[in-house]
């Protein structure tokens, strides 16, 4: 029979491990076509800031995490990223976004 301390210790470990891979936060982007920054909130809300022909625009949307894959959807358009450490890699179009 497991003690209460063993169960509590396992639960705490799971919470810590889940938090280590969290994507929420603010990211500064470079190397892509238009993205300047991304903010991902804990309630699956995303705020994307971009530079479109010299005009700074902000759009809100949602995001979904599936393993290392992060999909941000803005106005029905999905952008795919791969999350590794503190980086969202969106390839040549979206660039790399690093957590601030």
Phi and psi in radians as a Rosetta constraint file:
Dihedral C 1 N 2 CA 2 C 2 CIRCULARHARMONIC -1.401 0.35
Dihedral N 2 CA 2 C 2 N 3 CIRCULARHARMONIC 2.476 0.35
Dihedral C 2 N 3 CA 3 C 3 CIRCULARHARMONIC -1.372 0.35
Dihedral N 3 CA 3 C 3 N 4 CIRCULARHARMONIC 2.860 0.35
Dihedral C 3 N 4 CA 4 C 4 CIRCULARHARMONIC -1.069 0.35
Dihedral N 4 CA 4 C 4 N 5 CIRCULARHARMONIC -0.564 0.35
Dihedral C 4 N 5 CA 5 C 5 CIRCULARHARMONIC -1.211 0.35
Dihedral N 5 CA 5 C 5 N 6 CIRCULARHARMONIC -0.663 0.35
Dihedral C 5 N 6 CA 6 C 6 CIRCULARHARMONIC -1.142 0.35
Dihedral N 6 CA 6 C 6 N 7 CIRCULARHARMONIC -0.769 0.35
Dihedral C 6 N 7 CA 7 C 7 CIRCULARHARMONIC -1.121 0.35
Dihedral N 7 CA 7 C 7 N 8 CIRCULARHARMONIC -0.785 0.35
Dihedral C 7 N 8 CA 8 C 8 CIRCULARHARMONIC -1.110 0.35
Dihedral N 8 CA 8 C 8 N 9 CIRCULARHARMONIC -0.696 0.35
Dihedral C 8 N 9 CA 9 C 9 CIRCULARHARMONIC -1.109 0.35
Dihedral N 9 CA 9 C 9 N 10 CIRCULARHARMONIC -0.743 0.35
Dihedral C 9 N 10 CA 10 C 10 CIRCULARHARMONIC -1.121 0.35
Dihedral N 10 CA 10 C 10 N 11 CIRCULARHARMONIC -0.724 0.35
Dihedral C 10 N 11 CA 11 C 11 CIRCULARHARMONIC -1.116 0.35
Dihedral N 11 CA 11 C 11 N 12 CIRCULARHARMONIC -0.744 0.35
Dihedral C 11 N 12 CA 12 C 12 CIRCULARHARMONIC -1.105 0.35
Dihedral N 12 CA 12 C 12 N 13 CIRCULARHARMONIC -0.732 0.35
Dihedral C 12 N 13 CA 13 C 13 CIRCULARHARMONIC -1.054 0.35
Dihedral N 13 CA 13 C 13 N 14 CIRCULARHARMONIC -0.748 0.35
Dihedral C 13 N 14 CA 14 C 14 CIRCULARHARMONIC -1.101 0.35
Dihedral N 14 CA 14 C 14 N 15 CIRCULARHARMONIC -0.696 0.35
Dihedral C 14 N 15 CA 15 C 15 CIRCULARHARMONIC -1.127 0.35
Dihedral N 15 CA 15 C 15 N 16 CIRCULARHARMONIC -0.764 0.35
Dihedral C 15 N 16 CA 16 C 16 CIRCULARHARMONIC -1.120 0.35
Dihedral N 16 CA 16 C 16 N 17 CIRCULARHARMONIC -0.794 0.35
Dihedral C 16 N 17 CA 17 C 17 CIRCULARHARMONIC -1.123 0.35
Dihedral N 17 CA 17 C 17 N 18 CIRCULARHARMONIC -0.671 0.35
Dihedral C 17 N 18 CA 18 C 18 CIRCULARHARMONIC -1.138 0.35
Dihedral N 18 CA 18 C 18 N 19 CIRCULARHARMONIC -0.657 0.35
Dihedral C 18 N 19 CA 19 C 19 CIRCULARHARMONIC -1.224 0.35
Dihedral N 19 CA 19 C 19 N 20 CIRCULARHARMONIC -0.459 0.35
Dihedral C 19 N 20 CA 20 C 20 CIRCULARHARMONIC -1.166 0.35
Dihedral N 20 CA 20 C 20 N 21 CIRCULARHARMONIC -0.475 0.35
Dihedral C 20 N 21 CA 21 C 21 CIRCULARHARMONIC -1.815 0.35
Dihedral N 21 CA 21 C 21 N 22 CIRCULARHARMONIC 0.267 0.35
Dihedral C 21 N 22 CA 22 C 22 CIRCULARHARMONIC -1.157 0.35
Dihedral N 22 CA 22 C 22 N 23 CIRCULARHARMONIC 2.430 0.35
Dihedral C 22 N 23 CA 23 C 23 CIRCULARHARMONIC -1.719 0.35
Dihedral N 23 CA 23 C 23 N 24 CIRCULARHARMONIC -0.173 0.35
Dihedral C 23 N 24 CA 24 C 24 CIRCULARHARMONIC -1.120 0.35
Dihedral N 24 CA 24 C 24 N 25 CIRCULARHARMONIC 2.556 0.35
Dihedral C 24 N 25 CA 25 C 25 CIRCULARHARMONIC 2.462 0.35
Dihedral N 25 CA 25 C 25 N 26 CIRCULARHARMONIC -3.017 0.35
Dihedral C 25 N 26 CA 26 C 26 CIRCULARHARMONIC -1.922 0.35
Dihedral N 26 CA 26 C 26 N 27 CIRCULARHARMONIC 2.342 0.35
Dihedral C 26 N 27 CA 27 C 27 CIRCULARHARMONIC -2.123 0.35
Dihedral N 27 CA 27 C 27 N 28 CIRCULARHARMONIC 2.388 0.35
Dihedral C 27 N 28 CA 28 C 28 CIRCULARHARMONIC -1.682 0.35
Dihedral N 28 CA 28 C 28 N 29 CIRCULARHARMONIC 2.259 0.35
Dihedral C 28 N 29 CA 29 C 29 CIRCULARHARMONIC -1.891 0.35
Dihedral N 29 CA 29 C 29 N 30 CIRCULARHARMONIC 2.577 0.35
Dihedral C 29 N 30 CA 30 C 30 CIRCULARHARMONIC -2.670 0.35
Dihedral N 30 CA 30 C 30 N 31 CIRCULARHARMONIC 2.788 0.35
Dihedral C 30 N 31 CA 31 C 31 CIRCULARHARMONIC 1.488 0.35
Dihedral N 31 CA 31 C 31 N 32 CIRCULARHARMONIC -0.076 0.35
Dihedral C 31 N 32 CA 32 C 32 CIRCULARHARMONIC -1.761 0.35
Dihedral N 32 CA 32 C 32 N 33 CIRCULARHARMONIC -3.035 0.35
Dihedral C 32 N 33 CA 33 C 33 CIRCULARHARMONIC -1.362 0.35
Dihedral N 33 CA 33 C 33 N 34 CIRCULARHARMONIC -0.767 0.35
Dihedral C 33 N 34 CA 34 C 34 CIRCULARHARMONIC -2.443 0.35
Dihedral N 34 CA 34 C 34 N 35 CIRCULARHARMONIC -0.280 0.35
Dihedral C 34 N 35 CA 35 C 35 CIRCULARHARMONIC -1.225 0.35
Dihedral N 35 CA 35 C 35 N 36 CIRCULARHARMONIC 2.373 0.35
Dihedral C 35 N 36 CA 36 C 36 CIRCULARHARMONIC -1.947 0.35
Dihedral N 36 CA 36 C 36 N 37 CIRCULARHARMONIC -0.694 0.35
Dihedral C 36 N 37 CA 37 C 37 CIRCULARHARMONIC -2.759 0.35
Dihedral N 37 CA 37 C 37 N 38 CIRCULARHARMONIC 2.789 0.35
Dihedral C 37 N 38 CA 38 C 38 CIRCULARHARMONIC -2.385 0.35
Dihedral N 38 CA 38 C 38 N 39 CIRCULARHARMONIC 2.362 0.35
Dihedral C 38 N 39 CA 39 C 39 CIRCULARHARMONIC -2.120 0.35
Dihedral N 39 CA 39 C 39 N 40 CIRCULARHARMONIC 2.138 0.35
Dihedral C 39 N 40 CA 40 C 40 CIRCULARHARMONIC -1.971 0.35
Dihedral N 40 CA 40 C 40 N 41 CIRCULARHARMONIC 2.077 0.35
Dihedral C 40 N 41 CA 41 C 41 CIRCULARHARMONIC -1.613 0.35
Dihedral N 41 CA 41 C 41 N 42 CIRCULARHARMONIC 2.898 0.35
Dihedral C 41 N 42 CA 42 C 42 CIRCULARHARMONIC -1.240 0.35
Dihedral N 42 CA 42 C 42 N 43 CIRCULARHARMONIC -0.253 0.35
Dihedral C 42 N 43 CA 43 C 43 CIRCULARHARMONIC -1.700 0.35
Dihedral N 43 CA 43 C 43 N 44 CIRCULARHARMONIC 0.480 0.35
Dihedral C 43 N 44 CA 44 C 44 CIRCULARHARMONIC 1.128 0.35
Dihedral N 44 CA 44 C 44 N 45 CIRCULARHARMONIC 0.383 0.35
Dihedral C 44 N 45 CA 45 C 45 CIRCULARHARMONIC -1.669 0.35
Dihedral N 45 CA 45 C 45 N 46 CIRCULARHARMONIC 2.466 0.35
Dihedral C 45 N 46 CA 46 C 46 CIRCULARHARMONIC -2.160 0.35
Dihedral N 46 CA 46 C 46 N 47 CIRCULARHARMONIC 2.495 0.35
Dihedral C 46 N 47 CA 47 C 47 CIRCULARHARMONIC -2.203 0.35
Dihedral N 47 CA 47 C 47 N 48 CIRCULARHARMONIC 2.074 0.35
Dihedral C 47 N 48 CA 48 C 48 CIRCULARHARMONIC -1.964 0.35
Dihedral N 48 CA 48 C 48 N 49 CIRCULARHARMONIC 2.282 0.35
Dihedral C 48 N 49 CA 49 C 49 CIRCULARHARMONIC -1.962 0.35
Dihedral N 49 CA 49 C 49 N 50 CIRCULARHARMONIC 2.278 0.35
Dihedral C 49 N 50 CA 50 C 50 CIRCULARHARMONIC -2.399 0.35
Dihedral N 50 CA 50 C 50 N 51 CIRCULARHARMONIC 2.835 0.35
Dihedral C 50 N 51 CA 51 C 51 CIRCULARHARMONIC -1.961 0.35
Dihedral N 51 CA 51 C 51 N 52 CIRCULARHARMONIC 1.850 0.35
Dihedral C 51 N 52 CA 52 C 52 CIRCULARHARMONIC -1.901 0.35
Dihedral N 52 CA 52 C 52 N 53 CIRCULARHARMONIC 1.834 0.35
Dihedral C 52 N 53 CA 53 C 53 CIRCULARHARMONIC 0.862 0.35
Dihedral N 53 CA 53 C 53 N 54 CIRCULARHARMONIC 0.845 0.35
Dihedral C 53 N 54 CA 54 C 54 CIRCULARHARMONIC 1.464 0.35
Dihedral N 54 CA 54 C 54 N 55 CIRCULARHARMONIC -0.028 0.35
Dihedral C 54 N 55 CA 55 C 55 CIRCULARHARMONIC -1.895 0.35
Dihedral N 55 CA 55 C 55 N 56 CIRCULARHARMONIC 2.147 0.35
Dihedral C 55 N 56 CA 56 C 56 CIRCULARHARMONIC -1.384 0.35
Dihedral N 56 CA 56 C 56 N 57 CIRCULARHARMONIC 2.223 0.35
Dihedral C 56 N 57 CA 57 C 57 CIRCULARHARMONIC -2.269 0.35
Dihedral N 57 CA 57 C 57 N 58 CIRCULARHARMONIC 2.538 0.35
Dihedral C 57 N 58 CA 58 C 58 CIRCULARHARMONIC -2.081 0.35
Dihedral N 58 CA 58 C 58 N 59 CIRCULARHARMONIC 2.366 0.35
Dihedral C 58 N 59 CA 59 C 59 CIRCULARHARMONIC -2.284 0.35
Dihedral N 59 CA 59 C 59 N 60 CIRCULARHARMONIC 2.429 0.35
Dihedral C 59 N 60 CA 60 C 60 CIRCULARHARMONIC -1.828 0.35
Dihedral N 60 CA 60 C 60 N 61 CIRCULARHARMONIC 2.682 0.35
Dihedral C 60 N 61 CA 61 C 61 CIRCULARHARMONIC -2.899 0.35
Dihedral N 61 CA 61 C 61 N 62 CIRCULARHARMONIC -2.615 0.35
Dihedral C 61 N 62 CA 62 C 62 CIRCULARHARMONIC -2.289 0.35
Dihedral N 62 CA 62 C 62 N 63 CIRCULARHARMONIC 2.899 0.35
Dihedral C 62 N 63 CA 63 C 63 CIRCULARHARMONIC -2.417 0.35
Dihedral N 63 CA 63 C 63 N 64 CIRCULARHARMONIC 2.713 0.35
Dihedral C 63 N 64 CA 64 C 64 CIRCULARHARMONIC -2.355 0.35
Dihedral N 64 CA 64 C 64 N 65 CIRCULARHARMONIC 2.401 0.35
Dihedral C 64 N 65 CA 65 C 65 CIRCULARHARMONIC -1.940 0.35
Dihedral N 65 CA 65 C 65 N 66 CIRCULARHARMONIC 2.272 0.35
Dihedral C 65 N 66 CA 66 C 66 CIRCULARHARMONIC -2.346 0.35
Dihedral N 66 CA 66 C 66 N 67 CIRCULARHARMONIC 1.612 0.35
Dihedral C 66 N 67 CA 67 C 67 CIRCULARHARMONIC 1.182 0.35
Dihedral N 67 CA 67 C 67 N 68 CIRCULARHARMONIC -2.140 0.35
Dihedral C 67 N 68 CA 68 C 68 CIRCULARHARMONIC -1.577 0.35
Dihedral N 68 CA 68 C 68 N 69 CIRCULARHARMONIC -0.054 0.35
Dihedral C 68 N 69 CA 69 C 69 CIRCULARHARMONIC -1.633 0.35
Dihedral N 69 CA 69 C 69 N 70 CIRCULARHARMONIC 2.302 0.35
Dihedral C 69 N 70 CA 70 C 70 CIRCULARHARMONIC -2.136 0.35
Dihedral N 70 CA 70 C 70 N 71 CIRCULARHARMONIC 2.199 0.35
Dihedral C 70 N 71 CA 71 C 71 CIRCULARHARMONIC -1.984 0.35
Dihedral N 71 CA 71 C 71 N 72 CIRCULARHARMONIC 2.108 0.35
Dihedral C 71 N 72 CA 72 C 72 CIRCULARHARMONIC -1.830 0.35
Dihedral N 72 CA 72 C 72 N 73 CIRCULARHARMONIC 2.220 0.35
Dihedral C 72 N 73 CA 73 C 73 CIRCULARHARMONIC -2.018 0.35
Dihedral N 73 CA 73 C 73 N 74 CIRCULARHARMONIC 2.121 0.35
Dihedral C 73 N 74 CA 74 C 74 CIRCULARHARMONIC -2.181 0.35
Dihedral N 74 CA 74 C 74 N 75 CIRCULARHARMONIC 2.127 0.35
Dihedral C 74 N 75 CA 75 C 75 CIRCULARHARMONIC 0.842 0.35
Dihedral N 75 CA 75 C 75 N 76 CIRCULARHARMONIC 0.758 0.35
Dihedral C 75 N 76 CA 76 C 76 CIRCULARHARMONIC 1.422 0.35
Dihedral N 76 CA 76 C 76 N 77 CIRCULARHARMONIC -0.097 0.35
Dihedral C 76 N 77 CA 77 C 77 CIRCULARHARMONIC -1.761 0.35
Dihedral N 77 CA 77 C 77 N 78 CIRCULARHARMONIC 2.203 0.35
Dihedral C 77 N 78 CA 78 C 78 CIRCULARHARMONIC -1.712 0.35
Dihedral N 78 CA 78 C 78 N 79 CIRCULARHARMONIC 2.396 0.35
Dihedral C 78 N 79 CA 79 C 79 CIRCULARHARMONIC -2.070 0.35
Dihedral N 79 CA 79 C 79 N 80 CIRCULARHARMONIC 2.226 0.35
Dihedral C 79 N 80 CA 80 C 80 CIRCULARHARMONIC -1.684 0.35
Dihedral N 80 CA 80 C 80 N 81 CIRCULARHARMONIC 2.367 0.35
Dihedral C 80 N 81 CA 81 C 81 CIRCULARHARMONIC -2.301 0.35
Dihedral N 81 CA 81 C 81 N 82 CIRCULARHARMONIC 2.715 0.35
Dihedral C 81 N 82 CA 82 C 82 CIRCULARHARMONIC -1.945 0.35
Dihedral N 82 CA 82 C 82 N 83 CIRCULARHARMONIC 2.188 0.35
Dihedral C 82 N 83 CA 83 C 83 CIRCULARHARMONIC -1.667 0.35
Dihedral N 83 CA 83 C 83 N 84 CIRCULARHARMONIC 2.166 0.35
Dihedral C 83 N 84 CA 84 C 84 CIRCULARHARMONIC -2.501 0.35
Dihedral N 84 CA 84 C 84 N 85 CIRCULARHARMONIC 2.188 0.35
Dihedral C 84 N 85 CA 85 C 85 CIRCULARHARMONIC 0.945 0.35
Dihedral N 85 CA 85 C 85 N 86 CIRCULARHARMONIC -2.005 0.35
Dihedral C 85 N 86 CA 86 C 86 CIRCULARHARMONIC -1.945 0.35
Dihedral N 86 CA 86 C 86 N 87 CIRCULARHARMONIC 0.455 0.35
Dihedral C 86 N 87 CA 87 C 87 CIRCULARHARMONIC -2.178 0.35
Dihedral N 87 CA 87 C 87 N 88 CIRCULARHARMONIC 2.404 0.35
Dihedral C 87 N 88 CA 88 C 88 CIRCULARHARMONIC -1.872 0.35
Dihedral N 88 CA 88 C 88 N 89 CIRCULARHARMONIC 2.039 0.35
Dihedral C 88 N 89 CA 89 C 89 CIRCULARHARMONIC -1.823 0.35
Dihedral N 89 CA 89 C 89 N 90 CIRCULARHARMONIC 1.983 0.35
Dihedral C 89 N 90 CA 90 C 90 CIRCULARHARMONIC -1.814 0.35
Dihedral N 90 CA 90 C 90 N 91 CIRCULARHARMONIC 0.228 0.35
Dihedral C 90 N 91 CA 91 C 91 CIRCULARHARMONIC 1.305 0.35
Dihedral N 91 CA 91 C 91 N 92 CIRCULARHARMONIC -2.929 0.35
Dihedral C 91 N 92 CA 92 C 92 CIRCULARHARMONIC -1.118 0.35
Dihedral N 92 CA 92 C 92 N 93 CIRCULARHARMONIC -0.531 0.35
Dihedral C 92 N 93 CA 93 C 93 CIRCULARHARMONIC -1.342 0.35
Dihedral N 93 CA 93 C 93 N 94 CIRCULARHARMONIC -0.815 0.35
Dihedral C 93 N 94 CA 94 C 94 CIRCULARHARMONIC -1.640 0.35
Dihedral N 94 CA 94 C 94 N 95 CIRCULARHARMONIC -0.377 0.35
Dihedral C 94 N 95 CA 95 C 95 CIRCULARHARMONIC 1.399 0.35
Dihedral N 95 CA 95 C 95 N 96 CIRCULARHARMONIC -2.909 0.35
Dihedral C 95 N 96 CA 96 C 96 CIRCULARHARMONIC -1.933 0.35
Dihedral N 96 CA 96 C 96 N 97 CIRCULARHARMONIC 2.361 0.35
Dihedral C 96 N 97 CA 97 C 97 CIRCULARHARMONIC -2.101 0.35
Dihedral N 97 CA 97 C 97 N 98 CIRCULARHARMONIC 2.187 0.35
Dihedral C 97 N 98 CA 98 C 98 CIRCULARHARMONIC -1.936 0.35
Dihedral N 98 CA 98 C 98 N 99 CIRCULARHARMONIC 2.334 0.35
Dihedral C 98 N 99 CA 99 C 99 CIRCULARHARMONIC -1.052 0.35
Dihedral N 99 CA 99 C 99 N 100 CIRCULARHARMONIC 2.388 0.35
